[in-house]
Amino acid sequence: MNFFNYSGAMDTDLKSLEERVAKLIGVCSALRDENQHLRSELHKVAQDSSRLKNNMLQASQQLEELLVGLPEEQPK
């Protein structure tokens, strides 16, 4: 059997496979780019969340300090 003697149908199949592989490579590349973008966005959101938590903690501490400084209410 001669491996180099293949039909036109096989040539068509190989061309189809080549196109599908090229499309798959394109999809993988696009997904890799999107993944990198999402990782970057996640990092920014995590930083914002941390900053906001620190702001809330500082505000809470300041409120507690203000409450300690207020005179106690006298019973009537």
N, C-alpha and C positions, 0 to 999 in steps of 0.2 A: 504494500500500500504506500502510495506516495503522499506525504504530508503537504507537499507544495501544490498539489492538484486539488484545489477546493473550488466549490461552485460559487456562482455569483450571490447565491442566498447567504452563504457564509460571509462573504464580503459585506453584504448589507447588514448582517447581524453584528459584525465587528464594528462597522461604522456607527450603528445604533448604540452599541455598548460604549464606544468612544465618546459619543455625544452625552450619554447618560452619566459617564464618569466625569466628564468636564462639567456638567451641570451640578453634580454632587460636590465637586471641588469648589465650585462657585458658592453653593449653599453653605458649605463648611466655612469658607472664608468669611461670608457675610455673618454667619452665626458667631464666629470668633470675634469679629469687629463689634458686633452687638454686645457680646459677653463682656468685652473689655470696657465698653461704654457703661454698661450696667454696673460693673465692679467700681468704676470711677464714681458713678452717681451714688452707689451704696456707701462708699467711703465718705463722700461729702455729707450725706444724710446722717451717717454715724457721728461725724464731727459736729454737725449742727445739733444733734440730739444731746451729745455730751455737753456742748456749750450751754444749751437751754437748761439741762439738769443742774449745771453749776449755778446758773443765774437763779433758778428756783431755790436752790439751797441757800444762796446768799440772801435772797429776799426773805426767806423763812427765818433765817438767823436775825436779820435786821428787825423783822416784825416781833420776834421774841424779845429782843433787846428793848424795843419800844414798849412792849407790854410790861416788862419788868420795871421800867421807869415810871409807869403810870401809877398815880396814887390809888390805893384801894378804895372801893366804894363804901361809904359809911352807911350803916343801916339806919333807917328812918324811924 
